[in-house]
Amino acid sequence: MRTILTLGFLIIGITSFAQEFEFDIHNTSLSEYLKMEENLGSEQIPNIRNHVSFSGDAQPIKFRRKEKIISDLVVYYYFKEKDSTMSTVEYEWDESLLTLKANTNDQKSKKYQKALIRKFNELEKMITDIYGNPQSEGDLSDLKKANEKGGLKKNVKWFPNDSTEIEMYATVSNFYEKRGMVTTTPTHRIRLYVRNTKKEKKVTPELTEQRLDSLNEITKQFIASLKNENLAKSKSYISEMIIEQVTDEQLNALFSEIDFERELELVYSGIQMGMNGKAFAMLQYKYGDDQDSPPKEMIKVIYDDKNTIVGIQPLKMQN
């Protein structure tokens, strides 16, 4: 019983921002982004909170770039942990990211507000010159509204191709209000996101005949090392993921659960998905002289993608 479970290269035009931003996220590697920050003299800064990812992203690498008048720029580089493919680049001019202040009446001068709006307009023009007119909502032209509830807001989006999204928005507001437990505070920020929206092709895990034969042989060797009470040899078959947690006592307990005088027979193989979405190969054995259906006793062995054991479990049917 066996179950087997066009991208174009874009050249950035020469602008005053040419050495500060790179929007071609598909053709720019993490090392190239980091080299750009080095050339700019940026300061690498630590992550002050854990960034939770459900798509395989590693913790982002952050940099701080000095600015005049407005808040320093914080840059986040998000990338896939498995191969360092770029996921998202975030540029944020937001003082709260640096001071960690909350619920403060920290109003800004008109000079600051005008400089922030000017930065937004310059960025919008630069990206529009490259990718054309964006989808746009909101307006930053009437500075008087910065003192009103809601303030000034604008959001713009570009879609260079079917797997890239560039979004930028700004909030300019000096409005402060405290009503009971709800506080509205002055907010001055620009956020610019470059996102890789390419959907990864889902590959159905497969356990080939060749790999199955190899894993079956590894299982036999592992069982033989246990039978010979060679614990060092037994541990050599165990995955690095769990080897530090595996004790001699556990292996001895496993030894006591296996009848080495009876021959094991592979009766089932397939793919088992872990909680983290990773695929593991799973083999189940019964004793050859056990003619019951289902068998009274079985041994389940689970392998990682390096063909090392991440789990082994003797199973006994209750009467």
Secondary structure, DSSP 8 states (H G I E B T S, - for coil): ---------------TTTTT----TTS--HHHHHHHHHHHT-EEE--SS----SSSB---EEEEE--SSS--EEEEEEEBTTT--EEEEEEEEETHHHH---S------HHHHHHHHHHHHHHHHHHHHHH---EEEEE---GGGGGSTT-EEEEEEEEEETTEEEEEEEEEE---EEETTEEE--EEEEEEEEEE------------HHHHHHHHHHHHHHHHHHHTT-HHHHHTTB-TTTGGG--HHHHHHHHHH--TTS-EEEEEEEEEE-TTS-EEEEEEEEETT---SS-SEEEEEEE-TTS-EEEEEEEE---
